[in-house]
Amino acid sequence: MNAIAPAELIAELEAAARDGTPERGARMLRCTTELYLQAAARLGLGDIELFDGVLVRLMERMEARVLAELSAALADVTPAPPTTVRRLAYHENPAVAAAVILKSLVLTDWDLTEISSQRGQQHLIAIANRPGLSEAVTDAILKYAGKDASRAVAKNPAARFTAQGFATLLAAAERDDNVAESLGLRSDLPAEMLDSLLERASETVRARLLKSAAPQVRERVQAALAGVPAEASPNASASGDYTEAKAAVVVLNKGGKLNDSSVNRFAIRREYPNVIAALSLLSGATVEVIAPLMEEESGSGLIIACRGSRLNWQTTLTILDNRRVPQLPKPQLQQLREVFEMLYVSSAQYTIRFEPPVCGATRNHAAVAIGGQR
């Protein structure tokens, strides 16, 4: 080490930075930083302390732009000069602090909680994106977090939360769909909190969770949705039970809004009367024909109704997945999709109107519909 940076040279660097121009001081800081980076792997504890003291002195009159360069240079260095890194992390300018906050191993949980309480939202966002956050740090972030920091920490897969932390995010999710979606995608979210989240979530959030979640998380979401109270039972078969739903879908249809998007929303929210009324209006079949198909375990009659309604497969799948009967296994769903895509809309409409499927019957109604198109 003595050949690389003896104490006399360090003293000269300090003097040059103190007595020279800001430009010269910045050059000295860059040179010292480069010298440290080149020698870091070979430095002993005393050598690191020596460099650390010099860097802290050289930082004193530097512009934020120069300090931001230093922060980026030292962010993922091991071993790093600890006092220098902490000075950078606590700097009031987030452009200076962000790099070391995001990456440096020097910073302890105590440092991160202190920064959370003393600095602004940009510092919090940087901390929230840091890997491996402990419960103590996430509690500190959420105590002061605004919208963006809450979104960032909820989305951080490596962050760990206390029960209170999850409760805070759950409250934020009521106002922010981004937080709700990130929270719903977390595999560590307790089951009772997932249930509560989905009860309050918008149909948009529910749809996104079902679409983008990993298989194991999607299963949890689907199971939780199954426990969300439905507005009405699909068992109703009398036309009078669907008066309100029929009126609602007629209004949507007149406005050109009765489509895949609206039916998908009904299905995700388990608004069974609306699903049934929509399929009835779109396919031309009666409610009495459509309603029992929602309880048909095989799903073969329901896909005819959906095809006859000119719905796409994704909407049909959403309807199949959000009924009160047991969910169909993937191989069976794949078979249904193949049949669905073979059906002509005209044949499906004819079948559902004039040769409607009967629940519990042994014949394959979808095959009959396909045969009818020949």
C-alpha positions as CSV (number, residue, x, y, z in Angstrom):
1,M,0.0,0.0,0.0
2,N,2.8,2.5,0.8
3,A,4.0,2.4,-2.8
4,I,0.5,3.2,-4.0
5,A,-0.5,6.1,-1.7
6,P,1.8,7.1,1.1
7,A,0.6,9.6,3.7
8,E,2.6,12.4,2.1
9,L,0.8,12.0,-1.2
10,I,-2.5,12.0,0.5
11,A,-1.6,15.2,2.3
12,E,-0.7,16.8,-1.0
13,L,-4.0,15.7,-2.6
14,E,-5.9,17.3,0.3
15,A,-3.9,20.5,0.0
16,A,-4.5,20.7,-3.8
17,A,-8.2,20.2,-3.4
18,R,-8.4,22.8,-0.6
19,D,-6.3,25.5,-2.2
20,G,-7.1,24.9,-5.9
21,T,-10.1,25.6,-8.1
22,P,-13.3,23.5,-7.9
23,E,-12.2,21.8,-11.2
24,R,-8.9,20.8,-9.8
25,G,-10.6,19.5,-6.6
26,A,-12.9,17.4,-8.8
27,R,-9.9,16.0,-10.7
28,M,-8.2,15.1,-7.4
29,L,-11.4,13.4,-6.2
30,R,-11.6,11.4,-9.4
31,C,-7.9,10.4,-9.3
32,T,-8.2,9.3,-5.7
33,T,-11.3,7.3,-6.4
34,E,-9.7,5.6,-9.4
35,L,-6.7,4.8,-7.2
36,Y,-8.9,3.3,-4.6
37,L,-10.9,1.2,-7.2
38,Q,-7.7,-0.2,-8.6
39,A,-6.3,-1.2,-5.2
40,A,-9.5,-2.1,-3.3
41,A,-9.1,-5.8,-3.4
42,R,-5.6,-5.6,-1.9
43,L,-6.2,-3.0,0.8
44,G,-6.1,-3.7,4.5
45,L,-8.3,-2.1,7.1
46,G,-5.9,0.7,7.8
47,D,-5.5,1.5,4.2
48,I,-9.2,1.7,3.7
49,E,-9.5,4.0,6.6
50,L,-6.8,6.2,5.1
51,F,-8.5,6.5,1.8
52,D,-11.9,6.9,3.5
53,G,-10.7,10.0,5.4
54,V,-9.2,11.5,2.3
55,L,-12.3,11.0,0.2
56,V,-14.5,12.5,2.9
57,R,-12.2,15.6,3.0
58,L,-12.2,15.9,-0.8
59,M,-16.0,15.6,-1.0
60,E,-16.6,18.7,1.2
61,R,-16.7,21.3,-1.5
62,M,-17.8,19.2,-4.5
63,E,-20.8,19.9,-6.6
64,A,-23.7,17.3,-6.6
65,R,-22.8,16.3,-10.2
66,V,-19.3,15.2,-9.1
67,L,-20.6,13.5,-6.0
68,A,-23.1,11.6,-8.1
69,E,-20.2,10.2,-10.1
70,L,-18.5,9.2,-6.9
71,S,-21.6,7.5,-5.7
72,A,-22.0,5.5,-8.9
73,A,-18.3,4.5,-8.8
74,L,-18.5,3.2,-5.2
75,A,-22.0,1.7,-5.2
76,D,-21.0,-1.9,-5.7
77,V,-17.3,-1.9,-4.6
78,T,-16.2,-4.4,-2.0
79,P,-14.7,-3.4,0.3
80,A,-16.0,0.1,0.2
81,P,-14.9,3.2,2.2
82,P,-17.7,3.1,4.8
83,T,-17.8,6.8,5.9
84,T,-17.7,8.0,2.4
85,V,-20.5,5.7,1.3
86,R,-22.7,6.8,4.3
87,R,-22.0,10.5,3.6
88,L,-23.2,9.9,0.0
89,A,-26.3,7.9,1.1
90,Y,-27.4,10.6,3.6
91,H,-26.8,13.4,1.1
92,E,-29.9,15.5,0.7
93,N,-29.7,15.4,-3.1
94,P,-31.3,12.1,-4.3
95,A,-29.2,12.1,-7.4
96,V,-26.1,11.7,-5.2
97,A,-27.6,9.2,-2.8
98,A,-29.5,6.9,-5.1
99,A,-26.6,4.7,-6.5
100,V,-25.2,3.8,-3.1
101,I,-28.6,3.4,-1.5
102,L,-29.6,0.9,-4.2
103,K,-26.4,-1.2,-4.2
104,S,-23.9,-0.6,-1.4
105,L,-23.4,-3.4,1.2
106,V,-22.0,-0.9,3.6
107,L,-25.4,0.4,4.5
108,T,-27.0,-1.3,7.5
109,D,-30.7,-1.6,8.4
110,W,-30.1,1.2,10.9
111,D,-28.7,3.4,8.1
112,L,-31.7,2.7,5.9
113,T,-34.3,3.4,8.5
114,E,-32.6,6.6,9.5
115,I,-32.4,7.8,5.9
116,S,-36.1,6.9,5.5
117,S,-37.0,9.2,8.4
118,Q,-34.7,12.0,7.5
119,R,-34.9,12.3,3.7
120,G,-37.5,12.7,1.0
121,Q,-39.6,10.5,-1.3
122,Q,-36.8,9.9,-3.9
123,H,-34.6,8.5,-1.2
124,L,-37.5,6.3,-0.1
125,I,-38.0,5.0,-3.7
126,A,-34.3,4.1,-3.9
127,I,-34.4,2.2,-0.6
128,A,-37.7,0.5,-1.7
129,N,-36.0,-0.9,-4.8
130,R,-33.0,-2.2,-2.9
131,P,-32.8,-6.1,-2.8
132,G,-33.3,-8.0,0.4
133,L,-35.2,-5.5,2.5
134,S,-35.9,-6.6,6.1
135,E,-39.2,-6.1,7.9
136,A,-37.7,-3.2,9.9
137,V,-36.7,-1.3,6.8
138,T,-40.1,-1.9,5.0
139,D,-41.9,-0.7,8.1
140,A,-39.8,2.5,8.1
141,I,-40.4,3.0,4.4
142,L,-44.2,2.6,4.7
143,K,-44.3,5.0,7.7
144,Y,-43.3,7.8,5.4
145,A,-44.0,6.5,1.9
146,G,-46.0,8.4,-0.7
147,K,-47.6,6.8,-3.8
148,D,-44.5,6.0,-5.7
149,A,-42.5,4.6,-2.8
150,S,-45.5,2.4,-1.8
151,R,-45.7,1.1,-5.3
152,A,-42.0,0.4,-5.4
153,V,-41.8,-1.5,-2.1
154,A,-45.0,-3.5,-2.9
155,K,-43.4,-4.6,-6.2
156,N,-40.1,-5.6,-4.6
157,P,-40.1,-9.4,-4.6
158,A,-37.2,-9.6,-2.1
159,A,-38.8,-7.3,0.5
160,R,-40.1,-8.8,3.7
161,F,-43.1,-7.4,5.6
162,T,-44.5,-7.5,9.1
163,A,-48.3,-8.0,9.5
164,Q,-48.5,-4.3,10.1
165,G,-46.6,-3.6,6.9
166,F,-49.0,-5.8,4.9
167,A,-51.9,-4.0,6.5
168,T,-50.5,-0.6,5.5
169,L,-50.1,-1.8,1.9
170,L,-53.7,-3.2,2.0
171,A,-55.0,0.2,2.9
172,A,-53.0,1.8,0.1
173,A,-54.3,-0.8,-2.3
174,E,-57.8,0.6,-1.8
175,R,-56.7,3.8,-3.4
176,D,-54.1,2.5,-5.9
177,D,-54.6,-0.3,-8.4
178,N,-50.9,-0.5,-8.9
179,V,-50.3,-1.4,-5.3
180,A,-53.3,-3.7,-5.3
181,E,-51.9,-5.7,-8.3
182,S,-48.4,-5.9,-6.9
183,L,-49.7,-7.0,-3.5
184,G,-51.9,-9.6,-5.1
185,L,-49.0,-11.1,-7.0
186,R,-46.9,-11.6,-3.8
187,S,-46.6,-15.3,-2.8
188,D,-45.9,-14.2,0.8
189,L,-49.2,-12.3,1.2
190,P,-51.2,-14.1,4.0
191,A,-54.4,-15.8,2.7
192,E,-56.8,-13.8,4.7
193,M,-55.2,-10.6,3.4
194,L,-55.5,-11.8,-0.2
195,D,-59.2,-12.5,0.5
196,S,-59.6,-9.0,1.8
197,L,-57.7,-7.5,-1.1
198,L,-59.8,-9.3,-3.7
199,E,-63.1,-8.3,-2.0
200,R,-62.2,-4.6,-2.4
201,A,-60.2,-4.8,-5.7
202,S,-61.5,-3.4,-9.0
203,E,-62.4,-5.8,-11.8
204,T,-59.3,-4.5,-13.6
205,V,-57.0,-5.6,-10.8
206,R,-58.7,-9.0,-10.6
207,A,-58.3,-9.5,-14.4
208,R,-54.7,-8.6,-14.3
209,L,-53.9,-10.9,-11.4
210,L,-55.6,-13.9,-13.2
211,K,-53.7,-13.1,-16.4
212,S,-50.2,-12.3,-15.1
213,A,-49.7,-14.2,-11.9
214,A,-47.4,-17.2,-11.6
215,P,-49.3,-20.5,-11.6
216,Q,-49.0,-21.0,-7.8
217,V,-50.1,-17.4,-7.1
218,R,-52.9,-17.7,-9.7
219,E,-54.3,-20.7,-7.9
220,R,-54.4,-18.7,-4.7
221,V,-56.1,-15.8,-6.4
222,Q,-58.7,-18.1,-8.0
223,A,-59.3,-19.8,-4.7
224,A,-59.7,-16.5,-3.0
225,L,-62.1,-15.2,-5.7
226,A,-64.2,-18.4,-5.2
227,G,-64.8,-17.1,-1.6
228,V,-65.8,-13.6,-2.7
229,P,-69.6,-13.4,-2.3
230,A,-71.5,-13.3,-5.6
231,E,-74.3,-10.9,-6.1
232,A,-76.7,-13.6,-7.0
233,S,-76.9,-17.3,-7.5
234,P,-76.9,-18.8,-11.0
235,N,-79.5,-21.2,-9.9
236,A,-82.3,-18.7,-10.7
237,S,-84.1,-19.9,-13.8
238,A,-87.2,-17.7,-13.9
239,S,-87.1,-14.8,-16.3
240,G,-88.3,-12.5,-13.6
241,D,-85.1,-13.1,-11.5
242,Y,-83.1,-11.5,-14.3
243,T,-85.1,-8.4,-14.9
244,E,-82.5,-6.0,-13.6
245,A,-79.6,-7.8,-15.3
246,K,-81.5,-7.9,-18.6
247,A,-82.2,-4.2,-18.4
248,A,-78.5,-3.5,-17.7
249,V,-77.2,-5.5,-20.6
250,V,-79.7,-4.0,-23.0
251,V,-78.4,-0.5,-22.1
252,L,-74.8,-1.7,-22.7
253,N,-75.8,-3.2,-26.0
254,K,-77.5,-0.1,-27.2
255,G,-74.4,1.9,-26.4
256,G,-72.2,-0.6,-28.2
257,K,-70.5,-1.6,-25.0
258,L,-71.8,-5.2,-24.6
259,N,-68.6,-7.0,-25.7
260,D,-65.8,-9.2,-24.5
261,S,-64.5,-6.5,-22.1
262,S,-67.8,-6.1,-20.3
263,V,-68.7,-9.8,-20.2
264,N,-65.2,-10.5,-18.9
265,R,-65.7,-8.0,-16.2
266,F,-69.0,-9.6,-15.2
267,A,-67.3,-13.0,-15.0
268,I,-64.4,-11.9,-12.9
269,R,-66.7,-10.1,-10.5
270,R,-69.0,-13.2,-10.4
271,E,-72.0,-11.2,-11.4
272,Y,-73.8,-14.3,-12.6
273,P,-77.1,-12.7,-13.6
274,N,-75.3,-10.3,-15.8
275,V,-73.2,-13.0,-17.4
276,I,-76.3,-15.1,-18.1
277,A,-78.3,-12.1,-19.4
278,A,-75.4,-11.0,-21.6
279,L,-75.0,-14.5,-23.1
280,S,-78.8,-14.7,-23.7
281,L,-78.9,-11.4,-25.5
282,L,-75.8,-11.9,-27.6
283,S,-76.6,-15.5,-28.6
284,G,-80.3,-15.2,-29.0
285,A,-81.0,-18.0,-26.6
286,T,-83.3,-17.6,-23.6
287,V,-82.2,-17.1,-20.1
288,E,-83.7,-20.5,-19.2
289,V,-81.3,-22.2,-21.7
290,I,-78.2,-20.3,-20.6
291,A,-78.6,-20.3,-16.8
292,P,-78.2,-24.1,-16.3
293,L,-75.0,-24.1,-18.5
294,M,-73.3,-22.1,-15.8
295,E,-73.6,-25.2,-13.5
296,E,-72.7,-27.7,-16.2
297,E,-69.4,-29.2,-15.0
298,S,-68.1,-30.3,-18.4
299,G,-68.4,-26.8,-19.9
300,S,-69.3,-28.1,-23.4
301,G,-72.7,-26.4,-23.6
302,L,-71.3,-23.2,-22.2
303,I,-68.7,-22.9,-24.9
304,I,-71.4,-23.1,-27.5
305,A,-73.3,-20.3,-25.9
306,C,-70.1,-18.2,-25.8
307,R,-69.2,-18.9,-29.4
308,G,-72.7,-18.1,-30.4
309,S,-72.3,-14.8,-28.5
310,R,-69.3,-14.0,-30.6
311,L,-67.0,-13.9,-27.6
312,N,-63.4,-14.7,-27.8
313,W,-61.7,-17.7,-26.1
314,Q,-60.1,-15.6,-23.3
315,T,-63.5,-14.3,-22.2
316,T,-64.9,-17.8,-22.5
317,L,-62.1,-19.1,-20.3
318,T,-62.7,-16.4,-17.7
319,I,-66.4,-17.5,-17.6
320,L,-65.4,-21.1,-17.2
321,D,-62.9,-20.4,-14.5
322,N,-65.2,-18.2,-12.4
323,R,-68.2,-20.4,-12.0
324,R,-69.3,-22.1,-8.8
325,V,-68.5,-25.6,-10.1
326,P,-65.0,-27.1,-9.7
327,Q,-62.5,-25.7,-12.0
328,L,-61.7,-27.8,-15.1
329,P,-58.2,-29.3,-15.4
330,K,-55.9,-27.9,-18.1
331,P,-56.1,-30.8,-20.5
332,Q,-59.9,-30.6,-20.5
333,L,-59.7,-26.8,-21.0
334,Q,-57.4,-27.3,-24.0
335,Q,-59.8,-29.8,-25.5
336,L,-62.7,-27.3,-25.1
337,R,-60.6,-24.6,-26.7
338,E,-59.9,-26.8,-29.7
339,V,-63.7,-27.4,-30.1
340,F,-64.5,-23.8,-29.5
341,E,-62.2,-22.7,-32.3
342,M,-63.7,-25.3,-34.7
343,L,-67.2,-24.0,-34.2
344,Y,-68.8,-21.6,-36.7
345,V,-70.6,-18.8,-35.0
346,S,-73.7,-19.5,-37.1
347,S,-73.8,-23.2,-36.1
348,A,-73.3,-22.3,-32.4
349,Q,-76.2,-19.8,-32.6
350,Y,-78.5,-22.3,-34.3
351,T,-77.6,-25.0,-31.7
352,I,-78.0,-22.8,-28.7
353,R,-81.4,-21.4,-30.0
354,F,-83.0,-24.4,-31.5
355,E,-81.2,-27.5,-30.2
356,P,-80.1,-26.3,-26.8
357,P,-77.8,-28.5,-24.7
358,V,-79.3,-30.2,-21.7
359,C,-77.2,-30.4,-18.5
360,G,-76.4,-34.0,-17.6
361,A,-77.1,-35.3,-21.1
362,T,-74.6,-37.9,-22.4
363,R,-74.2,-36.6,-26.0
364,N,-71.4,-34.2,-26.8
365,H,-73.3,-31.0,-27.8
366,A,-70.3,-29.3,-29.1
367,A,-69.6,-32.2,-31.5
368,V,-73.2,-31.9,-32.6
369,A,-72.8,-28.2,-33.3
370,I,-69.7,-28.9,-35.3
371,G,-71.4,-31.6,-37.2
372,G,-74.3,-29.3,-37.9
373,Q,-72.1,-26.9,-39.8
374,R,-71.2,-29.5,-42.5
